[in-house]
Amino acid sequence: MKKSISNVTPRGWGDNCNTWELLSRQDLVVFHERMPPATTEVEHYHNKARQFFFVLKGELAIKTMGSDHILGEHEGLEIPPGELHHVRNLSAGTTEFLAIAHPSTAGDRSFPDPSS
């Protein structure tokens, strides 16, 4: 069956952000994400999953260990396992992007130790 944001139920996260799970397998997941202006996710890392973020519409800021990356439409960035990161929409418009992970990110999200 074809999948799109028109036939997959969205799941809310953060402050009015949405995700549509387009593919969900143990070895691969694909999410279509939508972030309104001035929204952010929580800083985290994945122990096993490698992620690739690809911007469909708007602009996405990704903070990684020691670097800030601004991705425009049709630009992407890979995040290897273990790399602390978070995505932000710093723009005045809505941002849409694909978040692709291998293997699945289910149960593989960790947060930095606040005491370090």
C-alpha positions in Angstrom: 0.0 0.0 0.0 1.2 3.5 -0.8 1.9 5.6 2.2 1.7 9.4 2.6 0.7 12.0 5.1 -2.8 11.8 3.6 -3.3 8.1 4.6 -1.2 7.7 7.8 -2.4 9.0 11.2 -0.1 11.7 12.5 1.4 11.5 16.0 2.0 14.7 17.9 5.3 15.5 19.7 6.9 18.5 21.3 5.1 21.8 20.8 2.6 21.2 18.0 5.0 19.1 15.9 3.7 16.1 14.0 5.2 12.9 12.6 3.8 10.4 10.1 5.4 6.9 10.3 5.7 6.0 6.6 7.7 2.8 7.1 8.3 0.9 10.3 10.5 -2.2 10.3 13.2 -3.3 12.8 15.9 -2.5 10.3 14.6 0.7 8.9 12.1 3.5 9.7 11.0 6.5 7.7 9.2 9.4 9.3 7.7 12.5 7.6 8.0 15.3 10.2 6.4 18.7 10.4 7.7 21.5 12.7 6.0 24.9 13.1 8.2 28.0 13.5 10.3 28.3 16.7 10.0 24.7 17.7 12.7 22.3 18.9 13.2 18.7 20.0 15.0 17.5 23.1 18.7 16.9 22.8 19.4 13.1 22.6 21.4 10.4 20.9 20.8 6.9 19.7 23.1 4.0 20.7 22.5 1.9 17.6 20.5 3.9 15.0 22.1 5.9 12.3 19.8 8.7 11.1 19.5 10.8 7.9 17.5 14.0 7.9 16.3 15.4 4.5 14.5 18.7 4.2 11.4 18.7 2.0 10.2 22.2 2.8 11.6 25.1 4.7 14.8 25.2 6.8 16.0 22.9 9.5 18.7 23.6 12.1 20.5 20.6 13.5 22.9 20.9 16.4 25.4 18.1 16.7 28.4 17.7 18.9 30.2 21.0 18.4 28.5 22.0 15.2 25.4 23.8 14.0 24.1 22.9 10.5 21.4 24.8 8.6 19.7 22.6 6.0 17.6 24.1 3.2 15.2 22.4 0.9 16.5 19.2 -0.7 19.6 19.1 1.6 20.3 16.3 4.1 22.6 15.4 7.0 23.6 12.0 8.5 23.9 11.5 12.2 25.9 8.5 13.3 25.0 6.4 16.4 26.2 7.9 19.6 26.2 11.5 18.4 24.3 14.0 20.6 21.9 16.0 18.4 18.6 17.9 18.2 16.6 19.5 15.4 15.2 23.0 15.6 13.0 25.1 13.3 14.5 28.6 13.7 12.7 30.0 10.7 9.5 31.9 10.4 7.8 29.2 8.3 6.8 25.6 8.8 9.5 23.0 8.1 8.9 19.5 6.7 11.5 16.8 6.5 12.2 13.1 6.3 13.9 11.4 9.2 15.2 8.0 8.2 16.9 5.6 10.6 18.7 2.2 10.4 18.0 0.3 12.5 14.8 1.5 14.1 15.0 4.2 16.8 12.3 2.4 18.9 13.7 2.1 22.4 17.1 3.5 21.3 16.8 7.1 22.5 19.2 8.2 25.3 19.7 11.6 26.9 22.9 13.2 28.1 23.9 13.0 31.7 23.1 16.5 33.1 25.9 16.2 35.6 28.6 16.0 32.9 
